Amino acid sequence: MNENLAVHVSDASQERYTSLALREIPLPDYCDVVIVPTKGVDEPDPRVWAEAIFSHENATLSSRGARAVRDEIIRLFDLVPPPERERFVSEVVGSEALIVDDTPALTIRIGVAVEPGGDLVRITTAVKYRTIRGRLTFGPRRMMHASAIHTLAKRAPATLRRREAAQLTAGKPRRAGLTRGIRRNRQLTLRK
């Protein structure tokens, strides 16, 4: 009854996970992968997804408010608030876009990929500390980074839908609504 149970390992489980974020930082000090559904948005371009995820309009109201409060506190002490950091896609390879977001203290690579089939978006973040200051500044962010990226990625389909709706209505002239017509008629009668 002592049978040797053979363990069969499939070829798929032996493949190494690859991402553009891990190309330059193969052994990161911090790494996370977040995968979210596209919620029916049919956009195959990873550059568009990356720009939507990290755009200012996609940020939550609480983070916008916290940033505004921080800027006002800095202005109170007659300091200039730091400029809004924008993340730009540096390259696109296949179905993945790479964002390079380096600071003097940190090396950060973010890969945004549209999975085959277009139903999922994968965000891979790799961080390498350059200095002790980088380790100290990223320490608190480390605890909330994955959940913050998850929140931004979940909001991205709505951002893409808003942008698409804005593009569709941008080319069409606005028709006068009922209230616009009433205001215009009032102005005409007042001028007579």
Rosetta constraint file for C-alpha pairs under 8 A:
AtomPair CA 9 CA 13 HARMONIC 6.85 0.50
AtomPair CA 9 CA 14 HARMONIC 7.60 0.50
AtomPair CA 10 CA 14 HARMONIC 6.99 0.50
AtomPair CA 11 CA 15 HARMONIC 6.76 0.50
AtomPair CA 18 CA 22 HARMONIC 6.87 0.50
AtomPair CA 18 CA 23 HARMONIC 7.81 0.50
AtomPair CA 19 CA 23 HARMONIC 6.65 0.50
AtomPair CA 19 CA 96 HARMONIC 7.84 0.50
AtomPair CA 19 CA 111 HARMONIC 6.52 0.50
AtomPair CA 19 CA 124 HARMONIC 7.15 0.50
AtomPair CA 20 CA 24 HARMONIC 7.78 0.50
AtomPair CA 20 CA 96 HARMONIC 7.28 0.50
AtomPair CA 20 CA 97 HARMONIC 7.64 0.50
AtomPair CA 20 CA 98 HARMONIC 6.14 0.50
AtomPair CA 20 CA 109 HARMONIC 7.94 0.50
AtomPair CA 20 CA 110 HARMONIC 7.83 0.50
AtomPair CA 20 CA 111 HARMONIC 5.73 0.50
AtomPair CA 21 CA 25 HARMONIC 7.01 0.50
AtomPair CA 21 CA 98 HARMONIC 6.59 0.50
AtomPair CA 21 CA 109 HARMONIC 4.79 0.50
AtomPair CA 21 CA 110 HARMONIC 5.25 0.50
AtomPair CA 21 CA 111 HARMONIC 4.96 0.50
AtomPair CA 21 CA 124 HARMONIC 6.35 0.50
AtomPair CA 21 CA 125 HARMONIC 6.30 0.50
AtomPair CA 21 CA 126 HARMONIC 5.89 0.50
AtomPair CA 22 CA 26 HARMONIC 4.90 0.50
AtomPair CA 22 CA 27 HARMONIC 7.66 0.50
AtomPair CA 22 CA 28 HARMONIC 7.75 0.50
AtomPair CA 22 CA 109 HARMONIC 7.54 0.50
AtomPair CA 22 CA 126 HARMONIC 6.41 0.50
AtomPair CA 25 CA 109 HARMONIC 7.94 0.50
AtomPair CA 25 CA 126 HARMONIC 6.80 0.50
AtomPair CA 25 CA 127 HARMONIC 7.61 0.50
AtomPair CA 25 CA 128 HARMONIC 7.07 0.50
AtomPair CA 28 CA 126 HARMONIC 5.67 0.50
AtomPair CA 28 CA 127 HARMONIC 5.51 0.50
AtomPair CA 28 CA 128 HARMONIC 5.19 0.50
AtomPair CA 29 CA 126 HARMONIC 7.59 0.50
AtomPair CA 29 CA 127 HARMONIC 5.83 0.50
AtomPair CA 29 CA 128 HARMONIC 5.07 0.50
AtomPair CA 29 CA 129 HARMONIC 6.64 0.50
AtomPair CA 30 CA 125 HARMONIC 7.93 0.50
AtomPair CA 30 CA 126 HARMONIC 5.88 0.50
AtomPair CA 30 CA 127 HARMONIC 5.06 0.50
AtomPair CA 30 CA 128 HARMONIC 6.78 0.50
AtomPair CA 30 CA 142 HARMONIC 7.72 0.50
AtomPair CA 31 CA 124 HARMONIC 7.35 0.50
AtomPair CA 31 CA 125 HARMONIC 5.44 0.50
AtomPair CA 31 CA 126 HARMONIC 4.54 0.50
AtomPair CA 31 CA 127 HARMONIC 6.30 0.50
AtomPair CA 32 CA 124 HARMONIC 5.86 0.50
AtomPair CA 32 CA 125 HARMONIC 5.41 0.50
AtomPair CA 32 CA 126 HARMONIC 6.93 0.50
AtomPair CA 32 CA 146 HARMONIC 6.54 0.50
AtomPair CA 33 CA 122 HARMONIC 6.88 0.50
AtomPair CA 33 CA 123 HARMONIC 5.65 0.50
AtomPair CA 33 CA 124 HARMONIC 4.45 0.50
AtomPair CA 33 CA 125 HARMONIC 6.47 0.50
AtomPair CA 33 CA 146 HARMONIC 7.68 0.50
AtomPair CA 34 CA 122 HARMONIC 5.70 0.50
AtomPair CA 34 CA 123 HARMONIC 5.16 0.50
AtomPair CA 34 CA 124 HARMONIC 6.53 0.50
AtomPair CA 34 CA 146 HARMONIC 6.93 0.50
AtomPair CA 34 CA 149 HARMONIC 7.30 0.50
AtomPair CA 34 CA 150 HARMONIC 6.23 0.50
AtomPair CA 35 CA 120 HARMONIC 6.57 0.50
AtomPair CA 35 CA 121 HARMONIC 5.65 0.50
AtomPair CA 35 CA 122 HARMONIC 4.40 0.50
AtomPair CA 35 CA 123 HARMONIC 6.36 0.50
AtomPair CA 35 CA 150 HARMONIC 7.79 0.50
AtomPair CA 36 CA 120 HARMONIC 5.61 0.50
AtomPair CA 36 CA 121 HARMONIC 5.48 0.50
AtomPair CA 36 CA 122 HARMONIC 6.64 0.50
AtomPair CA 36 CA 150 HARMONIC 7.36 0.50
AtomPair CA 36 CA 153 HARMONIC 6.68 0.50
AtomPair CA 36 CA 154 HARMONIC 6.46 0.50
AtomPair CA 37 CA 119 HARMONIC 5.70 0.50
AtomPair CA 37 CA 120 HARMONIC 4.39 0.50
AtomPair CA 37 CA 121 HARMONIC 6.22 0.50
AtomPair CA 37 CA 154 HARMONIC 7.65 0.50
AtomPair CA 38 CA 42 HARMONIC 7.80 0.50
AtomPair CA 38 CA 118 HARMONIC 7.34 0.50
AtomPair CA 38 CA 119 HARMONIC 5.35 0.50
AtomPair CA 38 CA 120 HARMONIC 5.40 0.50
AtomPair CA 38 CA 121 HARMONIC 6.41 0.50
AtomPair CA 38 CA 157 HARMONIC 6.16 0.50
AtomPair CA 39 CA 119 HARMONIC 7.37 0.50
AtomPair CA 39 CA 157 HARMONIC 6.56 0.50
AtomPair CA 40 CA 119 HARMONIC 7.23 0.50
AtomPair CA 41 CA 157 HARMONIC 6.21 0.50
AtomPair CA 41 CA 160 HARMONIC 7.74 0.50
AtomPair CA 41 CA 161 HARMONIC 7.56 0.50
AtomPair CA 42 CA 118 HARMONIC 6.97 0.50
AtomPair CA 43 CA 48 HARMONIC 7.68 0.50
AtomPair CA 43 CA 49 HARMONIC 7.72 0.50
AtomPair CA 43 CA 118 HARMONIC 7.43 0.50
AtomPair CA 44 CA 95 HARMONIC 7.63 0.50
AtomPair CA 44 CA 114 HARMONIC 6.55 0.50
AtomPair CA 44 CA 118 HARMONIC 6.33 0.50
AtomPair CA 45 CA 49 HARMONIC 6.78 0.50
AtomPair CA 45 CA 95 HARMONIC 7.00 0.50
AtomPair CA 45 CA 114 HARMONIC 7.47 0.50
AtomPair CA 46 CA 50 HARMONIC 6.08 0.50
AtomPair CA 46 CA 92 HARMONIC 7.49 0.50
AtomPair CA 46 CA 95 HARMONIC 5.95 0.50
AtomPair CA 46 CA 96 HARMONIC 5.55 0.50
AtomPair CA 46 CA 97 HARMONIC 5.42 0.50
AtomPair CA 46 CA 112 HARMONIC 6.19 0.50
AtomPair CA 46 CA 113 HARMONIC 5.65 0.50
AtomPair CA 46 CA 114 HARMONIC 5.88 0.50
AtomPair CA 47 CA 51 HARMONIC 6.17 0.50
AtomPair CA 47 CA 89 HARMONIC 6.56 0.50
AtomPair CA 47 CA 92 HARMONIC 6.96 0.50
AtomPair CA 47 CA 96 HARMONIC 7.76 0.50
AtomPair CA 47 CA 97 HARMONIC 5.55 0.50
AtomPair CA 47 CA 112 HARMONIC 7.83 0.50
AtomPair CA 48 CA 52 HARMONIC 6.12 0.50
AtomPair CA 49 CA 53 HARMONIC 6.06 0.50
AtomPair CA 49 CA 112 HARMONIC 7.30 0.50
AtomPair CA 49 CA 156 HARMONIC 7.23 0.50
AtomPair CA 49 CA 160 HARMONIC 7.98 0.50
AtomPair CA 50 CA 54 HARMONIC 6.28 0.50
AtomPair CA 50 CA 89 HARMONIC 7.22 0.50
AtomPair CA 50 CA 97 HARMONIC 6.99 0.50
AtomPair CA 50 CA 112 HARMONIC 5.87 0.50
AtomPair CA 51 CA 55 HARMONIC 5.73 0.50
AtomPair CA 51 CA 87 HARMONIC 7.79 0.50
AtomPair CA 51 CA 88 HARMONIC 7.30 0.50
AtomPair CA 51 CA 89 HARMONIC 7.47 0.50
AtomPair CA 52 CA 58 HARMONIC 6.74 0.50
AtomPair CA 52 CA 156 HARMONIC 5.59 0.50
AtomPair CA 52 CA 159 HARMONIC 6.40 0.50
AtomPair CA 52 CA 160 HARMONIC 6.51 0.50
AtomPair CA 53 CA 58 HARMONIC 6.37 0.50
AtomPair CA 53 CA 152 HARMONIC 5.61 0.50
AtomPair CA 53 CA 153 HARMONIC 5.50 0.50
AtomPair CA 53 CA 155 HARMONIC 7.43 0.50
AtomPair CA 53 CA 156 HARMONIC 5.12 0.50
AtomPair CA 54 CA 58 HARMONIC 6.79 0.50
AtomPair CA 54 CA 59 HARMONIC 7.62 0.50
AtomPair CA 54 CA 86 HARMONIC 7.85 0.50
AtomPair CA 54 CA 87 HARMONIC 6.71 0.50
AtomPair CA 54 CA 152 HARMONIC 7.25 0.50
AtomPair CA 55 CA 59 HARMONIC 6.99 0.50
AtomPair CA 55 CA 86 HARMONIC 7.68 0.50
AtomPair CA 57 CA 159 HARMONIC 7.45 0.50
AtomPair CA 58 CA 152 HARMONIC 6.60 0.50
AtomPair CA 58 CA 155 HARMONIC 6.45 0.50
AtomPair CA 58 CA 156 HARMONIC 6.50 0.50
AtomPair CA 58 CA 159 HARMONIC 6.19 0.50
AtomPair CA 59 CA 63 HARMONIC 6.49 0.50
AtomPair CA 59 CA 64 HARMONIC 6.58 0.50
AtomPair CA 59 CA 152 HARMONIC 6.63 0.50
AtomPair CA 60 CA 64 HARMONIC 6.34 0.50
AtomPair CA 60 CA 152 HARMONIC 7.77 0.50
AtomPair CA 61 CA 65 HARMONIC 6.06 0.50
AtomPair CA 62 CA 66 HARMONIC 6.06 0.50
AtomPair CA 63 CA 67 HARMONIC 6.08 0.50
AtomPair CA 64 CA 68 HARMONIC 6.21 0.50
AtomPair CA 65 CA 69 HARMONIC 6.19 0.50
AtomPair CA 66 CA 70 HARMONIC 6.14 0.50
AtomPair CA 67 CA 71 HARMONIC 6.16 0.50
AtomPair CA 68 CA 72 HARMONIC 6.23 0.50
AtomPair CA 69 CA 73 HARMONIC 6.21 0.50
AtomPair CA 70 CA 74 HARMONIC 6.24 0.50
AtomPair CA 71 CA 75 HARMONIC 6.17 0.50
AtomPair CA 71 CA 81 HARMONIC 5.40 0.50
AtomPair CA 72 CA 76 HARMONIC 6.13 0.50
AtomPair CA 73 CA 77 HARMONIC 6.87 0.50
AtomPair CA 74 CA 78 HARMONIC 6.75 0.50
AtomPair CA 74 CA 79 HARMONIC 5.44 0.50
AtomPair CA 74 CA 80 HARMONIC 6.66 0.50
AtomPair CA 74 CA 81 HARMONIC 5.91 0.50
AtomPair CA 75 CA 79 HARMONIC 5.18 0.50
AtomPair CA 75 CA 80 HARMONIC 6.13 0.50
AtomPair CA 75 CA 81 HARMONIC 6.73 0.50
AtomPair CA 87 CA 99 HARMONIC 6.64 0.50
AtomPair CA 87 CA 100 HARMONIC 7.54 0.50
AtomPair CA 87 CA 101 HARMONIC 6.56 0.50
AtomPair CA 88 CA 99 HARMONIC 5.99 0.50
AtomPair CA 88 CA 100 HARMONIC 7.43 0.50
AtomPair CA 89 CA 97 HARMONIC 6.40 0.50
AtomPair CA 89 CA 98 HARMONIC 5.66 0.50
AtomPair CA 89 CA 99 HARMONIC 4.64 0.50
AtomPair CA 89 CA 100 HARMONIC 7.24 0.50
AtomPair CA 90 CA 97 HARMONIC 7.62 0.50
AtomPair CA 90 CA 98 HARMONIC 5.82 0.50
AtomPair CA 90 CA 99 HARMONIC 5.54 0.50
AtomPair CA 90 CA 100 HARMONIC 6.44 0.50
AtomPair CA 91 CA 97 HARMONIC 5.86 0.50
AtomPair CA 91 CA 98 HARMONIC 5.43 0.50
AtomPair CA 91 CA 99 HARMONIC 7.41 0.50
AtomPair CA 92 CA 96 HARMONIC 5.73 0.50
AtomPair CA 92 CA 97 HARMONIC 4.27 0.50
AtomPair CA 92 CA 98 HARMONIC 6.20 0.50
AtomPair CA 93 CA 97 HARMONIC 6.39 0.50
AtomPair CA 95 CA 113 HARMONIC 5.52 0.50
AtomPair CA 95 CA 114 HARMONIC 5.67 0.50
AtomPair CA 95 CA 115 HARMONIC 7.39 0.50
AtomPair CA 96 CA 111 HARMONIC 6.38 0.50
AtomPair CA 96 CA 112 HARMONIC 5.42 0.50
AtomPair CA 96 CA 113 HARMONIC 3.99 0.50
AtomPair CA 96 CA 114 HARMONIC 6.55 0.50
AtomPair CA 97 CA 111 HARMONIC 5.62 0.50
AtomPair CA 97 CA 112 HARMONIC 5.16 0.50
AtomPair CA 97 CA 113 HARMONIC 6.25 0.50
AtomPair CA 98 CA 109 HARMONIC 6.94 0.50
AtomPair CA 98 CA 110 HARMONIC 5.76 0.50
AtomPair CA 98 CA 111 HARMONIC 4.62 0.50
AtomPair CA 98 CA 112 HARMONIC 6.50 0.50
AtomPair CA 99 CA 109 HARMONIC 5.83 0.50
AtomPair CA 99 CA 110 HARMONIC 5.01 0.50
AtomPair CA 99 CA 111 HARMONIC 6.32 0.50
AtomPair CA 100 CA 108 HARMONIC 6.11 0.50
AtomPair CA 100 CA 109 HARMONIC 4.97 0.50
AtomPair CA 100 CA 110 HARMONIC 6.62 0.50
AtomPair CA 101 CA 107 HARMONIC 7.00 0.50
AtomPair CA 101 CA 108 HARMONIC 5.16 0.50
AtomPair CA 101 CA 109 HARMONIC 6.28 0.50
AtomPair CA 101 CA 110 HARMONIC 7.81 0.50
AtomPair CA 102 CA 106 HARMONIC 5.81 0.50
AtomPair CA 102 CA 107 HARMONIC 4.71 0.50
AtomPair CA 102 CA 108 HARMONIC 5.31 0.50
AtomPair CA 102 CA 109 HARMONIC 7.81 0.50
AtomPair CA 103 CA 107 HARMONIC 6.47 0.50
AtomPair CA 103 CA 108 HARMONIC 7.97 0.50
AtomPair CA 104 CA 130 HARMONIC 7.34 0.50
AtomPair CA 105 CA 129 HARMONIC 6.40 0.50
AtomPair CA 105 CA 130 HARMONIC 4.99 0.50
AtomPair CA 105 CA 131 HARMONIC 5.25 0.50
AtomPair CA 105 CA 132 HARMONIC 7.70 0.50
AtomPair CA 105 CA 133 HARMONIC 6.17 0.50
AtomPair CA 105 CA 134 HARMONIC 4.35 0.50
AtomPair CA 105 CA 135 HARMONIC 7.93 0.50
AtomPair CA 106 CA 127 HARMONIC 6.86 0.50
AtomPair CA 106 CA 128 HARMONIC 5.92 0.50
AtomPair CA 106 CA 129 HARMONIC 4.89 0.50
AtomPair CA 106 CA 130 HARMONIC 5.26 0.50
AtomPair CA 106 CA 131 HARMONIC 7.33 0.50
AtomPair CA 106 CA 134 HARMONIC 5.38 0.50
AtomPair CA 107 CA 127 HARMONIC 5.67 0.50
AtomPair CA 107 CA 128 HARMONIC 5.07 0.50
AtomPair CA 107 CA 129 HARMONIC 6.44 0.50
AtomPair CA 107 CA 130 HARMONIC 6.85 0.50
AtomPair CA 108 CA 125 HARMONIC 7.28 0.50
AtomPair CA 108 CA 126 HARMONIC 5.87 0.50
AtomPair CA 108 CA 127 HARMONIC 4.64 0.50
AtomPair CA 108 CA 128 HARMONIC 6.60 0.50
AtomPair CA 109 CA 125 HARMONIC 5.86 0.50
AtomPair CA 109 CA 126 HARMONIC 5.30 0.50
AtomPair CA 109 CA 127 HARMONIC 6.58 0.50
AtomPair CA 110 CA 123 HARMONIC 6.84 0.50
AtomPair CA 110 CA 124 HARMONIC 5.59 0.50
AtomPair CA 110 CA 125 HARMONIC 4.52 0.50
AtomPair CA 110 CA 126 HARMONIC 6.48 0.50
AtomPair CA 111 CA 122 HARMONIC 7.82 0.50
AtomPair CA 111 CA 123 HARMONIC 5.57 0.50
AtomPair CA 111 CA 124 HARMONIC 4.98 0.50
AtomPair CA 111 CA 125 HARMONIC 6.47 0.50
AtomPair CA 112 CA 121 HARMONIC 7.03 0.50
AtomPair CA 112 CA 122 HARMONIC 5.73 0.50
AtomPair CA 112 CA 123 HARMONIC 4.59 0.50
AtomPair CA 112 CA 124 HARMONIC 6.57 0.50
AtomPair CA 113 CA 121 HARMONIC 5.69 0.50
AtomPair CA 113 CA 122 HARMONIC 5.10 0.50
AtomPair CA 113 CA 123 HARMONIC 6.46 0.50
AtomPair CA 114 CA 118 HARMONIC 5.89 0.50
AtomPair CA 114 CA 119 HARMONIC 7.79 0.50
AtomPair CA 114 CA 120 HARMONIC 6.13 0.50
AtomPair CA 114 CA 121 HARMONIC 4.63 0.50
AtomPair CA 114 CA 122 HARMONIC 6.36 0.50
AtomPair CA 115 CA 119 HARMONIC 6.84 0.50
AtomPair CA 115 CA 120 HARMONIC 5.37 0.50
AtomPair CA 115 CA 121 HARMONIC 5.86 0.50
AtomPair CA 115 CA 122 HARMONIC 6.90 0.50
AtomPair CA 116 CA 120 HARMONIC 7.94 0.50
AtomPair CA 123 CA 149 HARMONIC 7.94 0.50
AtomPair CA 129 CA 134 HARMONIC 5.40 0.50
AtomPair CA 129 CA 135 HARMONIC 5.75 0.50
AtomPair CA 130 CA 134 HARMONIC 6.26 0.50
AtomPair CA 130 CA 135 HARMONIC 7.98 0.50
AtomPair CA 131 CA 135 HARMONIC 6.64 0.50
AtomPair CA 132 CA 136 HARMONIC 6.28 0.50
AtomPair CA 133 CA 137 HARMONIC 6.01 0.50
AtomPair CA 134 CA 138 HARMONIC 5.94 0.50
AtomPair CA 135 CA 139 HARMONIC 5.93 0.50
AtomPair CA 136 CA 140 HARMONIC 7.76 0.50
AtomPair CA 137 CA 141 HARMONIC 7.47 0.50
AtomPair CA 138 CA 142 HARMONIC 5.84 0.50
AtomPair CA 139 CA 143 HARMONIC 7.26 0.50
AtomPair CA 140 CA 144 HARMONIC 7.41 0.50
AtomPair CA 141 CA 145 HARMONIC 5.58 0.50
AtomPair CA 142 CA 146 HARMONIC 7.87 0.50
AtomPair CA 144 CA 148 HARMONIC 6.05 0.50
AtomPair CA 145 CA 149 HARMONIC 6.15 0.50
AtomPair CA 146 CA 150 HARMONIC 6.04 0.50
AtomPair CA 147 CA 151 HARMONIC 6.14 0.50
AtomPair CA 148 CA 152 HARMONIC 6.29 0.50
AtomPair CA 149 CA 153 HARMONIC 6.00 0.50
AtomPair CA 150 CA 154 HARMONIC 6.08 0.50
AtomPair CA 151 CA 155 HARMONIC 6.32 0.50
AtomPair CA 152 CA 156 HARMONIC 6.29 0.50
AtomPair CA 153 CA 157 HARMONIC 7.83 0.50
AtomPair CA 155 CA 159 HARMONIC 6.55 0.50
AtomPair CA 156 CA 160 HARMONIC 6.16 0.50
AtomPair CA 157 CA 161 HARMONIC 6.20 0.50
AtomPair CA 158 CA 162 HARMONIC 6.18 0.50
AtomPair CA 159 CA 163 HARMONIC 6.21 0.50
AtomPair CA 160 CA 164 HARMONIC 6.15 0.50
AtomPair CA 161 CA 165 HARMONIC 6.14 0.50
AtomPair CA 162 CA 166 HARMONIC 6.10 0.50
AtomPair CA 163 CA 167 HARMONIC 6.21 0.50
AtomPair CA 164 CA 168 HARMONIC 6.25 0.50
AtomPair CA 165 CA 169 HARMONIC 6.27 0.50
AtomPair CA 166 CA 170 HARMONIC 5.87 0.50
AtomPair CA 167 CA 171 HARMONIC 7.10 0.50
AtomPair CA 168 CA 172 HARMONIC 7.49 0.50
AtomPair CA 169 CA 173 HARMONIC 7.91 0.50
AtomPair CA 176 CA 180 HARMONIC 5.74 0.50
AtomPair CA 176 CA 181 HARMONIC 6.18 0.50
AtomPair CA 177 CA 181 HARMONIC 6.27 0.50
AtomPair CA 178 CA 182 HARMONIC 6.37 0.50
AtomPair CA 179 CA 183 HARMONIC 6.19 0.50
AtomPair CA 180 CA 184 HARMONIC 6.18 0.50
AtomPair CA 181 CA 185 HARMONIC 6.14 0.50
AtomPair CA 182 CA 186 HARMONIC 6.17 0.50
AtomPair CA 183 CA 187 HARMONIC 6.29 0.50
AtomPair CA 184 CA 188 HARMONIC 6.34 0.50
AtomPair CA 185 CA 189 HARMONIC 6.31 0.50
AtomPair CA 186 CA 190 HARMONIC 6.19 0.50
AtomPair CA 187 CA 191 HARMONIC 6.31 0.50
AtomPair CA 188 CA 192 HARMONIC 6.74 0.50
